[in-house]
Amino acid sequence: QLLQGVRHSTVGAAEGCDLLILSPYNRALFPEGTPLVADKRYSCIGLYNPKSPENVGSVMRAAGCYGVASVFYTGKRYERAADFVTDTKRVHYDIPLIGIDDLKKILPLNCVPVAVELVEGARPLPEYTHPDRALYIFGPEDGSLDKEIRDWCEDVVYIPTTGCMNLAATVNVVLYDRMAKGLNTRSGPKFR
């Protein structure tokens, strides 16, 4: 019952339970008084209806390279193609990949939702100061994030390019930018 709305996870039931309790997810998932680590910086990724298992595999690889805590995805398209995933580093054994119904229902504890989308009014990534705890939300390879999701996000950023990048490349650039600006976050050093 604690995980209503979770459709699929790459972690096993017993292992997944321990992992979820140690991860900084939404308070609603935990009984009152559960101790959580909330004083460290972390990032999570939300994929909105991803299409390509190759891109999701590459996103998982980027998540492993840049220390992402977890990856969530919505929609059914990835689940249908998940058997063909290309996570060659097997990052899914270390970082949970969790299918959910609604990204808003699983906002990690004290995270700032950040939409990554090339839309009017978005801030350019080179000028952006990353929040200490962020849930970066990326749209599908063949579409855009719904306005409802963008409006829900506290920040909307874009990568200034002359054309569109694919999902995995976009995730890599955002996570690299976060890492490269390590001291240029809202509270400073990686750990207080």
Phi, psi and omega in degrees: 000331180297336186247042177300138180093350177273119183265326188205141176217149179275356179258150180290169185299304182292312179298318181296323180297312178300317182296318181294322180292329179277346181268153185273064179273180181308138179305327183300340181277350188242145173298153179305135177090359179293125180289135180231150175275110183234006183258003179253158174282144173202164176223151176229163180238137172242123179254120182269106177050056180295150184256314192263122176296331177296317178293320178296320176300319178290327175296318178298320178297316177298319179302318178293321181292326187251013173071035178288141183284322183195160178232127177248151174217151176245171177087170184253345187296318181294318181303322180292335184249006188301332180296343183257016184299151184245044178278079187290339177271358181055042180297333183298347174282338182253331182239123181293136172247110192238124175277128181227165180276326187211121181298331181293334183279350184233028179302120181299152182309126177059022179272148173262120176286128183236113176278138176247105188202139178275088180222160178298136179094349178287152179271141177292135182305319181300336181262000188273136172260116184290143174289157179299318180237116187229142167249105179275125183248126183242141178280176181287163181297330186246028181190200182230166173291140176298150178302323179303318179290316179300319179294327179289329182288142178290323180233149172230124181235160175221158176262118182288105178227171177270352178209179180280143174260159176281170185304308183297319179295320180296315178300314180301316182295315180296315181292323176296318179300318178299314181294315183296329179266026187320319179268354181259058175243179186292336179240001175102232187302161184303314179236137178274000000 
